[in-house]
Amino acid sequence: MYSFKNDYSEGAHPRILNALIETNFEQEGGYGEDRYTRNAIELLKEKIDRTDVDIHLLSGGTQTNLIAISAFLRPHEAAMAASTGHILGHETGAIEATGHKILSIETDDGKLNPSGLKEALDAHTDEHMVKPKLVYISNSTEIGSIYKKSELEQLRDFCRENNLILYMDGARLGSALCSYENDLSLSDLPNLVDAFYIGGTKNGALIGEALVICRDSLKEDFRYHMKQKGALLAKGRLLGIQFSELFRDNLFFDLATHANKMAGILRKALEEAGVQFLTHSPSNQLFPILPDAFIAELEKKYAFHVWEKVSEDTSAIRLVTSWATKEDEVTEFIKEMNKLKGY
Ligand SMILES: Cc1ncc(COP(=O)(O)O)c(C=O)c1O
């Protein structure tokens, strides 16, 4: 059964595995004080085109979100997120377990905007309520949409006017930046957000996320926060080697481009079959709406998430392509779409 369930079904790109093998017997410092981690951080700073950011390598998305958000906030402060945001629905209360409420904001497309944030700020007026302080966004979003530069500029300006921290979860930043609709580059991000992470796990690494802290006041003691929450890995080299390989040349972007290309082929075929989508998603996640009876048939051959019910007899499913998705498998899946007419 072929899986379109997620972008972490496969292991890692062979170049990453080779790099791990080639460096296997070299002795190095622990806890991120090794030459591979230093090299990865230098490469990332070059790509971001900023030397004044702090970069930390962590192992997973939930871990990065909870350590960053809890480090950035004071005890009474809260985060704000789209109601679809990953930290709200899919992280088992990890942020809340650090003592910080997440305020949920309804959106049409998974993207926050100043007016939604203003409503949340206006509803929190005094010390009997939590103080909204951090804006959590992800790019691409949980439902596959991506932020335009102008949208991030509006969010940045609103956050500056209201003394808020703007934090971007980049678990799928590769796919967002390589989207056919994207107008952002890595080097724009420090001018737009206070901190963001570059996701490796969902883009060809075994594991790993690179957190970039841009605002000076958020940088202090971050390694203490990592260590206290179990994220300062003795074998930090494993993360350094992977990010060095991903950013030594264009590998990170090539892998995301492949994932998007596979999604593009699927999108076009679904559109041609007259299928509607839950959301406009120009990235590697698609949410086609299909008859439930047809979904049941597809499930016999393919693995994917049934995302949400749309009507009495239709649901949106989530199809995710990855750096490793095989074009032949996409072609086979598209053939199944011919059977849709029967439903
Ligand atoms: C946008 C986003 N953030 C964070 C995560 C959490 O990552 P992890 O499963 O590595 O903790 C995911 C995982 O799917 C995600 O999609």
The ligand as a Gaussian input file, in Angstrom:
#p B3LYP/6-31G(d) Opt

LIG

0 1
 C        3.594000      22.564000      11.177000
 C        4.093000      21.514000      12.120000
 N        4.724000      21.882000      13.242000
 C        5.192000      20.995000      14.103000
 C        5.055000      19.642000      13.902000
 C        5.513000      18.683000      14.951000
 O        6.628000      18.016000      14.571000
 P        7.093000      16.679000      15.342000
 O        6.117000      15.618000      14.968000
 O        8.480000      16.471000      14.813000
 O        7.090000      16.958000      16.796000
 C        4.426000      19.188000      12.740000
 C        4.273000      17.733000      12.490000
 O        3.537000      17.259000      11.695000
 C        3.913000      20.148000      11.834000
 O        3.259000      19.779000      10.730000

